[in-house]
Amino acid sequence: MNKRMLLRILAAATLAASALGVGAQTQAPAPAPSPTAVKDYVLGPGDQIKVTVFQSPELSLETRIPESGTVSFPLLGPVTLGWTYFNGVRDDNDTGAQLYNRIIDNTFKIGYDTGKWNFQAFLSAEKVDWKTPLANYHVLTGDFAGDTFHTVEIKRQRADLWALYDLGSGTRTYVRLDLIGKKWQSDELAGYSSKMNVSKIEGGWLITF
C-alpha cells in the first residue's frame, strides 16, 4: 500500500437534522461470526504525510512521522496525528443465514496541546453494504412508504471534537461536540434515500483515581 497520505483540513462543517424513514427488520439474521477477510492500516512512525491547510499554503507541511508520532506544524507546534483503515467482509451463506456485509472505515485523529489545554479531533467516514435475503427492510414514510428491500448501503460521517483543560490533581474538565451524519439508500428502489443528522454537546469532568 502506498503510504503517502493526504490530509486536508477544511475550514468548517455543518450538519442539519432531517427525518429518518427506515424501519426495523421483520426477521433478524443469525449471529454474525468473525469477519472472513480483514485489512487494516495504522498511520505510524516512518510514514510520509502531506498536510494542506485550506487557503493557507504557508501552513502546509510535508514530512515523515518520527518515532514519537508527533509532528511540528508552523505557528502551532507539536501536533499528534493518527490514521486507521479497516476493510472487512462477512459472508454467512455457508451457515444458511445468507447474510453479506462489507465495512470500510477510515478514521483520522488529530491531537494538540497548549499549556493546560488539550484538543482532540476524531474524523471518520464509514461505508457499510448489507445484503440480507432472509430479512426485509420496510420504508415507513415518504414516497416509498410500504416498499421493502433486502440490500442497503449505509454511509456514515462523524466529527468527534474534544477540548480538555487540566485542573491538576488528576482532574480534567472537558467540552465535547459530536456530529454524526448517516445516509441510507438501496439499488432495489431507484431514487430512494434516507438521511439522519445528529449533533450532541456534552461537558463534564474526567477524574483519575
C-alpha positions in Angstrom: 0.0 0.0 0.0 1.3 3.5 -0.9 2.0 5.2 2.4 1.9 8.7 1.0 -1.3 10.1 2.6 -3.2 13.4 2.0 -4.9 15.0 5.0 -6.9 18.1 4.0 -8.1 20.3 6.9 -11.4 22.0 6.0 -12.5 25.4 7.4 -15.9 24.4 8.7 -18.5 21.6 8.8 -22.3 21.8 9.2 -24.9 19.2 9.7 -28.7 19.7 9.7 -31.3 17.3 11.1 -33.9 15.5 8.9 -36.4 12.7 9.3 -35.4 9.0 9.1 -37.7 6.6 7.2 -36.2 3.2 7.6 -37.9 0.6 9.8 -36.6 -2.3 11.7 -36.1 -5.8 10.2 -39.0 -8.2 10.4 -36.6 -11.1 10.9 -33.2 -10.7 12.5 -30.3 -12.5 10.8 -28.3 -15.2 12.6 -25.5 -14.1 15.0 -22.5 -12.9 12.9 -19.2 -14.8 13.0 -15.9 -13.1 12.8 -15.0 -11.3 9.6 -13.7 -13.7 6.9 -11.4 -11.1 5.3 -10.0 -8.1 7.1 -7.4 -5.5 6.1 -6.4 -2.6 8.2 -3.7 0.1 8.3 -2.5 2.4 11.1 -0.5 5.6 10.3 2.7 5.5 12.3 6.4 6.4 12.5 8.2 6.4 9.2 5.1 7.2 7.1 5.4 10.1 4.7 2.5 12.6 5.0 1.4 15.8 3.4 -0.9 18.2 5.2 -2.7 21.0 3.3 -4.4 23.8 5.1 -7.3 25.3 3.2 -6.5 28.8 1.8 -3.3 28.9 3.9 -0.4 27.4 1.9 2.1 28.9 4.3 0.8 26.4 6.9 1.0 23.4 4.7 3.5 20.7 5.6 5.1 17.6 4.0 7.2 15.4 6.4 7.9 12.0 7.7 6.3 10.9 11.1 9.1 10.4 13.7 9.2 7.6 16.3 7.3 9.8 18.8 4.3 10.1 16.5 4.3 13.9 16.9 4.7 16.4 14.0 5.5 20.1 14.5 3.4 22.5 12.4 4.2 26.1 11.6 2.6 28.5 14.2 1.1 25.6 16.1 4.0 23.5 17.4 3.8 19.7 18.1 0.6 18.0 16.7 -0.2 14.3 17.1 -1.5 12.6 14.0 -3.0 9.1 13.6 -5.0 7.2 10.9 -6.6 3.8 10.9 -8.1 2.0 8.0 -10.4 -1.1 8.2 -11.8 -3.2 5.4 -13.8 -6.2 6.4 -16.1 -8.7 4.7 -18.6 -11.1 6.4 -20.3 -13.7 4.3 -22.7 -16.1 6.1 -24.0 -18.0 3.1 -22.3 -21.2 4.3 -24.2 -21.0 7.6 -27.6 -20.7 5.9 -28.1 -17.1 7.0 -27.5 -15.7 3.5 -26.1 -12.5 5.0 -23.4 -10.5 3.3 -21.8 -7.5 5.0 -18.9 -5.3 3.9 -17.4 -2.5 6.0 -14.9 0.1 5.0 -13.8 2.6 7.7 -11.3 5.5 7.7 -10.6 7.3 10.9 -8.2 10.3 11.4 -7.0 11.5 14.8 -5.5 15.0 15.5 -4.2 16.0 18.9 -2.8 19.3 20.0 -1.5 20.5 23.4 -1.0 24.1 24.5 -0.4 24.9 28.2 -3.1 23.1 30.2 -5.3 22.7 27.2 -5.6 19.5 25.1 -7.6 19.4 21.9 -8.5 16.2 20.1 -10.4 15.6 16.8 -11.6 12.2 15.5 -12.8 12.4 11.9 -14.2 9.3 10.4 -16.0 8.0 7.3 -17.6 4.6 7.1 -19.4 2.7 4.4 -21.5 -0.5 5.1 -23.1 -2.7 2.4 -25.8 -5.0 3.7 -27.4 -7.9 1.8 -30.0 -9.9 3.8 -32.2 -12.0 1.5 -34.0 -13.6 4.6 -34.9 -10.2 6.2 -36.9 -7.3 4.9 -36.3 -3.6 5.4 -39.5 -1.6 5.4 -39.9 2.1 4.3 -42.3 3.7 6.8 -42.8 7.2 5.4 -42.4 9.3 2.3 -42.9 8.4 -1.4 -41.7 4.9 -0.9 -43.8 4.1 2.2 -44.8 0.4 2.2 -42.0 -0.7 -0.1 -39.5 -3.4 1.1 -35.9 -4.2 0.1 -33.1 -6.6 1.1 -30.0 -4.6 0.1 -29.0 -1.4 1.7 -25.9 0.9 1.6 -25.2 2.9 4.7 -22.7 5.9 4.7 -21.7 7.5 8.0 -19.6 10.6 8.6 -18.5 11.7 12.0 -16.6 14.5 13.6 -15.9 14.0 17.3 -14.3 17.1 18.8 -12.8 17.4 22.3 -11.4 20.3 24.4 -9.9 19.3 27.8 -8.4 21.5 30.5 -6.1 20.2 33.2 -7.2 21.3 36.7 -4.4 19.4 38.4 -4.5 16.5 40.9 -5.6 14.1 38.1 -8.7 16.1 37.2 -9.7 17.5 33.8 -12.8 19.3 32.7 -13.9 18.9 29.1 -16.4 20.0 26.4 -17.3 17.7 23.6 -19.1 18.3 20.3 -20.1 15.1 18.4 -21.5 15.5 14.8 -22.9 12.4 13.0 -24.5 12.1 9.6 -25.9 8.9 8.1 -27.4 8.2 4.7 -29.3 5.0 3.6 -30.0 4.0 0.0 -30.9 0.9 -1.9 -30.3 -0.2 -5.5 -33.6 -2.1 -5.4 -35.6 1.2 -5.1 -34.5 3.7 -7.7 -34.2 7.2 -6.3 -34.7 6.1 -2.6 -32.5 7.6 0.1 -33.0 8.5 3.8 -30.8 10.7 5.9 -30.2 11.3 9.6 -28.1 14.0 11.1 -27.3 14.3 14.9 -25.5 16.9 16.9 -24.5 16.4 20.5 -22.8 18.7 23.0 -21.7 17.5 26.4 -19.3 18.5 29.2 -18.1 17.2 32.5 -15.0 16.1 34.4 -12.5 13.3 34.0 -11.0 12.2 37.3 -8.1 9.8 37.6 -8.0 7.9 40.9 
